[in-house]
Amino acid sequence: MVKLIALYKQPENKEAFDDHYKNVHTPVTKKIPGLRKMEVTKIVGAPTGESPYYLLCEMYYDDMDALKKAMKTEESKASARDLMSFAGDLVTMMIGEEVNG
């Protein structure tokens, strides 16, 4: 499995962020073809206290080819446009491959 990972810094207005993320961004993102699973984790702290991060989203695809194909779709482009509109300055995107062992 391959994951597209979005890591969000703390937003200024958590209530507005949460509302947009849940009611607008998540439904748009879940329409991306090839997306197998989407897991969202709210960061509640760090071993040393507070965390600079607020939210982590992991979007699972079968393999790198499936992810690349998905990224070319209109649904993916709509998700990216929405992301930039409300969290462009907060998000870091990464791609990871699951390692068993």
The 8 nearest C-alpha neighbors of each residue, nearest first, counted from 0:
[[1, 61, 62, 97, 60, 96, 59, 2],
 [0, 2, 96, 62, 60, 95, 59, 63],
 [3, 1, 59, 95, 58, 94, 4, 57],
 [2, 4, 94, 58, 93, 57, 59, 95],
 [3, 5, 57, 93, 92, 56, 2, 94],
 [4, 6, 92, 56, 91, 55, 90, 7],
 [7, 5, 55, 91, 90, 54, 92, 4],
 [6, 8, 90, 54, 89, 53, 52, 55],
 [9, 7, 52, 89, 53, 51, 10, 90],
 [8, 10, 53, 52, 51, 7, 11, 89],
 [11, 9, 12, 13, 8, 16, 89, 53],
 [10, 12, 13, 9, 16, 15, 14, 8],
 [11, 13, 10, 15, 14, 16, 17, 9],
 [14, 12, 16, 15, 10, 17, 11, 9],
 [13, 15, 17, 16, 12, 18, 19, 11],
 [14, 16, 18, 17, 12, 13, 19, 20],
 [17, 15, 13, 19, 14, 18, 20, 12],
 [18, 16, 20, 14, 15, 19, 13, 21],
 [17, 19, 15, 21, 16, 20, 22, 14],
 [20, 18, 23, 16, 22, 17, 21, 15],
 [19, 21, 24, 17, 18, 23, 22, 25],
 [22, 20, 18, 25, 19, 17, 23, 24],
 [21, 23, 19, 18, 20, 24, 25, 26],
 [24, 22, 19, 20, 25, 26, 21, 27],
 [23, 25, 20, 27, 26, 28, 19, 21],
 [24, 26, 28, 27, 21, 23, 20, 29],
 [27, 25, 29, 28, 24, 23, 22, 30],
 [28, 26, 24, 25, 29, 30, 78, 23],
 [27, 29, 25, 78, 30, 26, 31, 24],
 [28, 30, 26, 31, 27, 25, 34, 37],
 [31, 29, 28, 27, 32, 74, 26, 34],
 [32, 30, 74, 75, 29, 28, 34, 33],
 [33, 31, 34, 69, 30, 74, 72, 75],
 [32, 34, 35, 69, 60, 65, 31, 66],
 [35, 33, 60, 32, 36, 31, 59, 58],
 [36, 34, 59, 60, 33, 37, 61, 58],
 [35, 37, 59, 34, 58, 38, 60, 57],
 [36, 38, 58, 57, 59, 39, 56, 35],
 [37, 39, 57, 56, 58, 36, 40, 55],
 [38, 40, 56, 55, 57, 37, 41, 54],
 [41, 39, 55, 54, 42, 56, 38, 57],
 [40, 42, 54, 53, 43, 55, 39, 56],
 [43, 41, 53, 54, 44, 40, 52, 55],
 [44, 42, 41, 45, 50, 53, 49, 52],
 [45, 43, 49, 50, 48, 42, 46, 47],
 [44, 46, 48, 47, 50, 49, 43, 42],
 [45, 47, 48, 44, 49, 50, 43, 42],
 [46, 48, 45, 49, 44, 50, 51, 43],
 [49, 47, 45, 46, 44, 50, 43, 51],
 [48, 50, 44, 45, 51, 47, 43, 46],
 [49, 51, 44, 52, 45, 48, 42, 53],
 [50, 52, 8, 9, 49, 53, 44, 7],
 [53, 51, 8, 50, 9, 7, 54, 42],
 [52, 54, 9, 42, 8, 7, 41, 51],
 [53, 55, 41, 7, 42, 40, 6, 52],
 [56, 54, 6, 40, 39, 5, 7, 41],
 [55, 57, 39, 5, 38, 4, 40, 58],
 [58, 56, 4, 38, 37, 3, 2, 59],
 [59, 57, 37, 3, 2, 36, 4, 56],
 [58, 60, 2, 36, 35, 1, 34, 37],
 [59, 61, 1, 34, 35, 62, 66, 0],
 [62, 60, 0, 65, 1, 59, 63, 35],
 [63, 61, 1, 0, 65, 64, 60, 66],
 [62, 64, 66, 65, 1, 67, 61, 60],
 [63, 65, 67, 66, 62, 68, 61, 69],
 [66, 64, 68, 62, 63, 67, 61, 69],
 [67, 65, 69, 63, 64, 68, 60, 70],
 [68, 66, 64, 70, 69, 65, 63, 71],
 [67, 69, 65, 66, 70, 71, 64, 72],
 [70, 68, 66, 71, 67, 72, 32, 65],
 [69, 71, 67, 75, 68, 72, 66, 76],
 [70, 72, 69, 68, 75, 67, 73, 76],
 [73, 71, 75, 74, 69, 70, 76, 68],
 [72, 74, 76, 75, 77, 71, 31, 70],
 [75, 73, 31, 77, 72, 76, 30, 78],
 [76, 74, 78, 72, 77, 70, 73, 31],
 [75, 77, 73, 79, 78, 74, 80, 72],
 [78, 76, 74, 80, 75, 79, 73, 81],
 [77, 79, 75, 81, 28, 76, 80, 27],
 [80, 78, 82, 76, 81, 77, 75, 83],
 [81, 79, 77, 83, 82, 78, 76, 84],
 [80, 82, 84, 78, 79, 83, 77, 24],
 [83, 81, 79, 84, 80, 86, 85, 78],
 [82, 84, 87, 80, 86, 81, 85, 79],
 [85, 83, 81, 82, 86, 80, 87, 79],
 [86, 84, 83, 82, 87, 81, 16, 19],
 [87, 85, 89, 83, 88, 82, 90, 84],
 [86, 88, 83, 89, 90, 82, 85, 84],
 [87, 89, 86, 90, 83, 85, 8, 91],
 [90, 88, 8, 86, 7, 87, 91, 10],
 [89, 91, 7, 6, 87, 88, 86, 5],
 [90, 92, 6, 5, 7, 93, 89, 4],
 [91, 93, 5, 4, 90, 6, 94, 3],
 [94, 92, 4, 3, 5, 95, 91, 2],
 [93, 95, 3, 2, 4, 96, 92, 1],
 [96, 94, 2, 1, 3, 93, 97, 4],
 [95, 97, 1, 0, 2, 98, 94, 62],
 [96, 98, 0, 1, 99, 95, 2, 59],
 [99, 97, 96, 100, 0, 95, 1, 2],
 [100, 98, 97, 96, 0, 1, 95, 2],
 [99, 98, 97, 96, 0, 95, 1, 2]]
